[in-house]
Amino acid sequence: MMYTEGQVRIPSGCAIAAVISKSGEAMTGEGIVNAMRPMHDRSNGLGGGFAGYGIYPAYKDFYALHLFFDCRDTRKACEALLKEGFEIYHSERVPTRKIPSITDEPIIWRYFVSPLQSVLADLQLDDKEYVVRTVMRINTSLKGAYVFSSGKNMGAFKAVGFPEDVGAFYRLEEYAGYSWTAHGRYPTNTPGWWGGAHPFALIDYSVVHNGEISSYDANRRFIEMFGYHCTLQTDTEVITYIMDYLLRRQGLTLGEAASVIAAPFWSTIEKKTDLEDKAKHIYLRTVFPSLLVTGPFSIVLGFNGGLMALNDRLKLRSMVVAEKDDRVYVASEEAAIRVMEPNVENVWAPAGGEPVIVKVKEGTDL
């Protein structure tokens, strides 16, 4: 039975999808946009978005900052702030096309920048940490400006609308990348607005998420002790910051990070016979208890050179993975995968808490 918004709450809503070429072959954004069409009813028009990796080869050595501005004066103020710590190599309005269903769009701009070495030396920071701090500074202190993408050779594109309309709005068929992720939003507890659409991105990490985070307050309070600020009015934002903290700042592997946010139950850990593996899980659960993400979720984490798909440990949200030749596909529904590749093979549903990690082959020029 199909319900319309307001008649019943649909907690299993939201749609996610992803595709990656392990050989680094470029794919246009058209395929991932079309994959969202059979999952149309998982969204309600209050948010859609995509992230593409390898889409800026001409500027691959620069951080690509995508921003929303409420007016021209805000953009000018933001540019002045950026010039304090970055060399701006190129800036432009993000190309879009008029779509009747996409309205009230902000000014959408992108900057290709590089941190000034003199500033990094004075602050004794590496470039990634400086970019993260700048994103937090803009999003917390510059009213009417939001950085929604900040990685190298990648970009997030999101809006209020159904995902297939958002893809047409941003003209994603004109981009080509080796990996794409996508999201169609059905917000249940938070507002539908441009900054709150998925993906949530910080440097090269991006997250799309289907579910609800019942541990959000505990997760947010912990992560904000380390300089992160949740400003985009959606619980998923905190997962992106958690992954940056665990992977970049703590140096965990992808598998270890997955074992923090979707940690095995203590009873499961106790039954492990591999003593080294058992000790590792005890350590992770003991050191990072506030970063356990509880509640139903399926997520795809995108990063430079790969992606990771992960369910909550009870698998309360659907997620299907499949393969064909050198490509790996992920989606909330198999139908979405078969739009991208009708003859897909090796279709399976990962177990709860079991990460599916796919990386581009070593030596591939990205």
C-alpha positions as CSV (number, residue, x, y, z in Angstrom):
1,M,0.0,0.0,0.0
2,M,1.3,3.5,-0.8
3,Y,0.9,6.3,1.6
4,T,1.3,10.0,1.1
5,E,3.1,12.4,3.5
6,G,1.0,13.2,6.5
7,Q,-1.1,10.0,6.5
8,V,1.6,7.8,8.2
9,R,5.2,8.1,9.3
10,I,7.5,6.1,7.1
11,P,10.7,5.5,9.1
12,S,12.2,3.2,6.5
13,G,12.2,5.9,3.9
14,C,15.2,7.5,2.2
15,A,17.1,5.9,-0.7
16,I,20.8,5.5,-1.1
17,A,22.8,4.3,-4.1
18,A,26.4,4.1,-5.2
19,V,28.7,2.8,-7.9
20,I,32.5,2.5,-8.2
21,S,34.8,1.4,-10.9
22,K,37.8,-0.5,-9.4
23,S,39.8,0.3,-12.5
24,G,39.1,4.0,-12.1
25,E,37.1,4.2,-15.3
26,A,35.1,7.4,-15.6
27,M,31.3,7.2,-15.6
28,T,29.0,10.1,-16.2
29,G,26.5,11.1,-13.5
30,E,23.6,10.1,-15.7
31,G,23.7,6.5,-14.5
32,I,23.5,7.2,-10.8
33,V,20.7,9.8,-11.4
34,N,18.6,7.2,-13.3
35,A,19.3,4.7,-10.5
36,M,17.2,6.8,-8.2
37,R,14.1,6.8,-10.3
38,P,12.7,3.4,-9.2
39,M,13.2,4.5,-5.6
40,H,11.2,7.7,-6.1
41,D,8.7,6.8,-3.4
42,R,11.4,6.5,-0.8
43,S,11.8,10.3,-1.0
44,N,9.2,13.1,-0.4
45,G,10.9,15.9,-2.4
46,L,12.6,17.5,0.6
47,G,16.1,16.6,-0.3
48,G,18.2,14.9,-2.9
49,G,21.9,14.8,-3.6
50,F,25.0,13.2,-5.2
51,A,28.7,13.0,-4.7
52,G,31.1,12.3,-7.5
53,Y,34.8,11.4,-7.3
54,G,37.4,12.1,-10.0
55,I,35.1,14.8,-11.5
56,Y,37.7,17.7,-11.5
57,P,40.8,16.3,-13.2
58,A,41.9,19.7,-14.3
59,Y,42.0,20.9,-10.7
60,K,42.7,17.6,-8.9
61,D,45.5,19.1,-6.8
62,F,43.2,21.8,-5.4
63,Y,40.4,21.7,-2.8
64,A,37.1,22.2,-4.4
65,L,34.9,24.2,-2.1
66,H,31.2,24.2,-2.9
67,L,29.2,26.8,-1.1
68,F,25.6,28.1,-0.7
69,F,25.2,31.8,-0.3
70,D,22.0,33.8,0.6
71,C,23.2,36.9,-1.3
72,R,26.0,38.5,-3.2
73,D,27.3,40.4,-0.1
74,T,27.7,37.2,1.8
75,R,29.7,35.7,-1.1
76,K,32.0,38.7,-1.1
77,A,32.5,38.4,2.6
78,C,33.3,34.7,2.3
79,E,35.8,35.4,-0.5
80,A,37.6,37.9,1.7
81,L,37.8,35.3,4.5
82,L,39.1,32.7,2.1
83,K,41.8,35.0,0.8
84,E,43.2,35.2,4.3
85,G,44.4,31.6,4.1
86,F,44.1,30.3,0.6
87,E,45.2,31.1,-2.9
88,I,42.1,31.0,-5.1
89,Y,43.0,29.5,-8.4
90,H,39.6,29.6,-10.0
91,S,36.1,30.4,-8.9
92,E,32.7,30.3,-10.7
93,R,29.0,29.8,-10.3
94,V,28.2,26.1,-10.3
95,P,26.4,25.4,-13.6
96,T,22.7,24.5,-13.2
97,R,19.6,24.4,-15.4
98,K,16.1,25.6,-14.5
99,I,13.9,22.8,-13.2
100,P,10.3,23.7,-12.3
101,S,10.3,21.6,-9.2
102,I,13.6,23.1,-7.8
103,T,12.8,26.5,-6.4
104,D,14.3,29.1,-4.0
105,E,17.8,28.1,-4.9
106,P,20.6,30.0,-3.2
107,I,23.7,31.3,-4.9
108,I,25.8,28.2,-5.6
109,W,29.5,28.8,-6.1
110,R,32.7,26.8,-6.2
111,Y,36.3,27.7,-5.5
112,F,39.4,25.7,-6.3
113,V,41.9,26.7,-3.6
114,S,45.2,25.8,-2.0
115,P,46.1,26.7,1.6
116,L,48.9,29.3,1.8
117,Q,52.1,27.5,3.0
118,S,53.0,30.5,5.2
119,V,49.7,30.2,7.0
120,L,50.1,26.5,7.6
121,A,53.6,27.1,8.9
122,D,52.4,29.8,11.3
123,L,49.6,27.6,12.6
124,Q,51.6,24.4,12.5
125,L,48.8,22.6,10.7
126,D,48.6,20.3,7.7
127,D,46.5,21.3,4.8
128,K,43.6,19.0,5.6
129,E,43.2,20.2,9.2
130,Y,43.3,23.8,8.0
131,V,40.6,23.1,5.4
132,V,38.4,21.4,8.1
133,R,38.9,24.4,10.5
134,T,38.0,26.8,7.7
135,V,34.8,24.9,6.9
136,M,33.8,25.0,10.5
137,R,34.6,28.7,10.8
138,I,32.5,29.6,7.8
139,N,29.5,27.4,8.7
140,T,29.4,28.7,12.3
141,S,30.3,32.3,12.0
142,L,29.4,33.6,8.5
143,K,25.6,33.9,8.4
144,G,24.1,32.9,5.1
145,A,27.1,30.9,3.9
146,Y,27.5,27.1,4.1
147,V,30.4,25.0,2.8
148,F,28.8,21.7,1.7
149,S,31.7,20.1,-0.1
150,S,35.5,20.6,0.4
151,G,37.5,17.7,-1.0
152,K,40.1,17.3,-3.8
153,N,38.9,16.1,-7.2
154,M,35.4,15.4,-5.8
155,G,32.2,17.3,-5.2
156,A,28.8,17.1,-3.6
157,F,25.7,18.4,-5.3
158,K,22.5,18.7,-3.3
159,A,19.2,20.6,-3.1
160,V,15.6,20.5,-1.9
161,G,13.9,18.2,-4.4
162,F,13.6,14.7,-5.6
163,P,17.0,13.2,-6.5
164,E,16.3,12.7,-10.2
165,D,15.3,16.4,-10.4
166,V,18.4,17.5,-8.4
167,G,20.6,15.5,-10.8
168,A,19.1,17.3,-13.8
169,F,19.3,20.7,-12.0
170,Y,23.1,20.2,-11.5
171,R,23.6,18.8,-15.0
172,L,25.4,15.8,-13.7
173,E,25.4,14.1,-17.1
174,E,28.1,16.6,-17.9
175,Y,30.4,15.3,-15.2
176,A,32.4,12.0,-15.2
177,G,33.9,10.3,-12.2
178,Y,35.1,6.8,-11.1
179,S,32.7,6.7,-8.2
180,W,29.2,8.2,-7.4
181,T,27.0,8.1,-4.4
182,A,23.3,9.3,-4.2
183,H,20.6,10.0,-1.8
184,G,16.8,10.6,-1.8
185,R,15.6,12.1,1.4
186,Y,12.5,11.4,3.5
187,P,13.1,13.6,6.6
188,T,11.2,12.5,9.7
189,N,12.7,14.6,12.5
190,T,14.6,17.4,10.9
191,P,13.7,20.1,8.3
192,G,14.0,19.9,4.6
193,W,16.4,22.6,3.4
194,W,19.3,22.9,1.0
195,G,22.1,22.5,3.5
196,G,20.3,19.6,5.2
197,A,20.1,17.4,2.1
198,H,22.6,14.5,1.7
199,P,25.5,13.9,1.1
200,F,27.3,15.5,4.0
201,A,30.9,16.0,3.1
202,L,34.1,17.1,4.8
203,I,37.3,17.2,2.8
204,D,37.1,14.0,0.7
205,Y,34.7,12.1,3.0
206,S,31.0,12.1,2.1
207,V,28.1,10.2,3.7
208,V,24.7,9.3,2.5
209,H,22.4,7.7,5.1
210,N,19.0,6.0,5.4
211,G,17.8,5.8,8.9
212,E,17.7,7.6,12.2
213,I,20.4,8.2,14.8
214,S,19.0,7.7,18.3
215,S,22.4,8.3,19.7
216,Y,22.8,11.7,18.0
217,D,23.1,13.9,21.1
218,A,25.8,11.7,22.6
219,N,27.6,11.5,19.3
220,R,27.4,15.2,18.8
221,R,28.5,16.2,22.3
222,F,31.6,14.0,22.0
223,I,32.6,15.1,18.5
224,E,32.1,18.8,19.2
225,M,34.9,18.5,21.9
226,F,37.3,18.1,19.0
227,G,36.5,21.2,17.0
228,Y,33.6,19.9,14.9
229,H,30.3,21.8,14.8
230,C,27.0,20.4,13.7
231,T,25.3,23.3,12.0
232,L,23.3,21.7,9.2
233,Q,20.2,20.6,11.2
234,T,20.3,16.9,10.2
235,D,21.6,14.0,12.3
236,T,23.6,12.5,9.5
237,E,26.1,15.3,9.6
238,V,27.6,13.9,12.7
239,I,28.5,10.6,11.0
240,T,30.7,12.5,8.5
241,Y,32.6,14.2,11.3
242,I,32.9,10.9,13.2
243,M,34.5,9.3,10.2
244,D,36.9,12.1,9.7
245,Y,37.9,12.0,13.4
246,L,38.4,8.2,13.4
247,L,40.1,7.9,10.0
248,R,42.1,11.0,9.6
249,R,42.8,12.2,13.1
250,Q,42.9,8.8,15.0
251,G,44.4,6.8,12.1
252,L,42.0,3.9,12.3
253,T,41.4,1.7,9.3
254,L,38.1,1.6,7.6
255,G,37.2,-1.7,9.2
256,E,38.2,-0.4,12.6
257,A,36.1,2.7,12.1
258,A,33.1,0.5,11.1
259,S,33.6,-1.5,14.3
260,V,33.3,1.7,16.3
261,I,30.1,3.1,14.8
262,A,28.5,-0.3,14.3
263,A,30.2,-2.0,17.2
264,P,29.5,-5.7,17.9
265,F,27.6,-6.5,21.0
266,W,29.6,-7.3,24.1
267,S,28.2,-10.8,24.0
268,T,29.4,-11.2,20.4
269,I,32.9,-9.9,21.4
270,E,33.1,-12.3,24.4
271,K,32.5,-15.3,22.1
272,K,35.4,-14.5,19.7
273,T,38.1,-17.1,19.7
274,D,40.8,-15.1,18.0
275,L,42.3,-13.4,21.0
276,E,44.0,-10.6,19.0
277,D,40.7,-9.7,17.2
278,K,38.9,-9.9,20.5
279,A,41.3,-7.6,22.2
280,K,41.0,-5.1,19.3
281,H,37.2,-4.9,19.6
282,I,37.4,-4.6,23.4
283,Y,39.8,-1.7,22.9
284,L,37.6,0.1,20.3
285,R,34.4,-0.3,22.4
286,T,36.2,0.9,25.5
287,V,38.0,3.9,24.0
288,F,35.2,5.2,21.7
289,P,31.9,4.3,23.4
290,S,30.4,7.7,22.6
291,L,30.9,7.1,18.9
292,L,28.7,4.0,18.7
293,V,25.8,5.0,16.4
294,T,22.6,3.5,17.6
295,G,19.3,3.3,15.7
296,P,18.6,1.9,12.3
297,F,20.9,2.9,9.5
298,S,22.5,2.0,6.2
299,I,25.2,4.3,5.0
300,V,27.7,4.7,2.1
301,L,30.9,6.5,2.9
302,G,32.7,7.9,-0.1
303,F,36.4,8.8,-0.1
304,N,39.2,9.4,-2.5
305,G,39.9,6.1,-4.1
306,G,37.0,4.1,-2.7
307,L,33.8,3.6,-0.8
308,M,32.4,1.7,2.2
309,A,28.9,0.5,2.7
310,L,27.7,-0.3,6.2
311,N,24.5,-1.4,8.0
312,D,23.7,-1.0,11.7
313,R,24.6,-4.1,13.7
314,L,20.9,-5.3,13.7
315,K,20.5,-4.6,9.9
316,L,17.3,-2.5,10.4
317,R,17.6,-0.9,7.0
318,S,17.8,-2.5,3.6
319,M,21.0,-2.5,1.6
320,V,22.0,-4.6,-1.4
321,V,25.4,-5.0,-3.0
322,A,26.2,-6.4,-6.4
323,E,29.1,-6.7,-8.9
324,K,29.6,-6.7,-12.7
325,D,33.1,-6.8,-14.2
326,D,35.2,-4.2,-12.4
327,R,32.2,-2.3,-11.0
328,V,30.6,-2.6,-7.6
329,Y,27.0,-1.3,-6.9
330,V,25.2,-0.5,-3.7
331,A,21.6,0.6,-3.2
332,S,18.6,0.4,-0.9
333,E,16.9,-1.8,-3.5
334,E,18.1,-4.2,-6.2
335,A,15.9,-2.5,-8.7
336,A,18.1,0.6,-8.6
337,I,21.2,-1.4,-9.2
338,R,19.6,-3.1,-12.2
339,V,18.9,0.3,-13.8
340,M,22.6,0.9,-13.8
341,E,23.5,-2.6,-14.9
342,P,20.7,-5.0,-15.9
343,N,23.0,-8.0,-16.0
344,V,24.5,-7.5,-12.6
345,E,26.0,-10.5,-10.8
346,N,26.9,-11.6,-7.3
347,V,23.9,-9.9,-5.6
348,W,24.0,-10.1,-1.8
349,A,22.8,-8.3,1.3
350,P,25.6,-7.6,3.8
351,A,25.1,-8.7,7.4
352,G,24.5,-6.1,10.0
353,G,27.7,-4.3,11.0
354,E,29.6,-6.0,8.2
355,P,31.4,-3.3,6.1
356,V,31.7,-3.7,2.4
357,I,34.9,-1.8,1.4
358,V,35.8,-1.3,-2.2
359,K,38.9,0.5,-3.4
360,V,40.3,1.5,-6.8
361,K,43.2,-0.7,-7.8
362,E,46.6,0.5,-6.6
363,G,48.6,2.4,-9.2
364,T,45.5,3.8,-10.9
365,D,45.9,7.5,-11.7
366,L,43.0,9.4,-10.1
